[in-house]
């Protein structure tokens, strides 16, 4: 899926969450705090986009060159 589509969907879900909290406020503070975590996650993905990998991949070494006249080792 395209990064742009994921960011758009997360932005729409975040705006729906905020609009729902404004129209029907949570009954107590624990419900409001419970809504902040998914809202923060959706907002961060909408702004920064999905990350491919946190750990960088190791660079592979190039294959050794075969000297003409020698048979390749197996």
C-alpha positions as CSV (number, residue, x, y, z in Angstrom):
1,X,0.0,0.0,0.0
2,X,1.3,3.4,-0.8
3,X,2.7,5.6,2.0
4,X,0.4,8.4,0.9
5,X,-2.7,6.3,1.3
6,X,-1.6,5.1,4.8
7,X,-1.0,8.7,5.9
8,X,-4.4,9.8,4.5
9,X,-6.3,7.0,6.3
10,X,-4.5,7.7,9.6
11,X,-5.3,11.4,9.3
12,X,-8.9,10.7,8.7
13,X,-9.1,8.2,11.6
14,X,-7.4,10.8,13.9
15,X,-9.8,13.5,12.8
16,X,-12.8,11.2,13.5
17,X,-11.4,10.4,16.9
18,X,-11.0,14.1,17.8
19,X,-14.4,14.9,16.4
20,X,-16.0,12.1,18.4
21,X,-14.2,13.3,21.6
22,X,-15.5,16.9,21.0
23,X,-19.1,15.8,20.3
24,X,-19.3,13.2,23.0
25,X,-16.7,14.0,25.7
26,X,-15.4,11.0,27.8
27,X,-17.2,10.4,31.1
28,X,-14.0,10.4,33.2
29,X,-10.3,11.2,33.0
30,X,-9.2,7.6,32.5
31,X,-11.3,7.3,29.3
32,X,-9.8,10.5,28.0
33,X,-6.2,9.3,28.7
34,X,-7.1,6.0,27.1
35,X,-8.1,7.8,23.9
36,X,-4.8,9.8,23.8
37,X,-2.5,6.8,23.0
38,X,-4.3,5.6,19.8
39,X,-4.8,9.3,18.8
40,X,-1.1,10.0,19.3
41,X,-0.1,6.9,17.3
42,X,-2.5,7.8,14.4
43,X,-1.2,11.4,14.4
44,X,2.4,10.4,14.3
45,X,1.9,8.1,11.4
46,X,-0.2,10.7,9.6
47,X,2.6,13.3,10.0
48,X,5.7,11.2,9.5
49,X,4.4,8.3,7.5
50,X,5.1,4.6,8.1
51,X,8.7,3.6,8.8
52,X,10.2,0.8,6.8
53,X,12.7,-0.4,9.2
54,X,14.2,0.9,12.5
55,X,17.3,-1.2,12.2
56,X,19.5,-0.3,9.2
57,X,20.3,-3.2,6.9
58,X,23.9,-4.4,6.6
59,X,25.6,-3.8,3.3
60,X,26.4,-7.0,1.4
61,X,30.0,-7.5,0.3
62,X,30.4,-7.7,-3.5
63,X,31.0,-11.1,-4.9
64,X,34.7,-11.9,-5.4
65,X,36.0,-11.3,-8.9
66,X,36.9,-14.5,-10.8
67,X,40.3,-14.3,-12.4
68,X,40.2,-15.5,-16.0
69,X,41.9,-18.9,-16.3
70,X,40.8,-20.1,-12.9
71,X,37.7,-22.2,-12.4
72,X,35.3,-20.6,-9.9
73,X,35.4,-22.2,-6.4
74,X,32.2,-23.8,-5.2
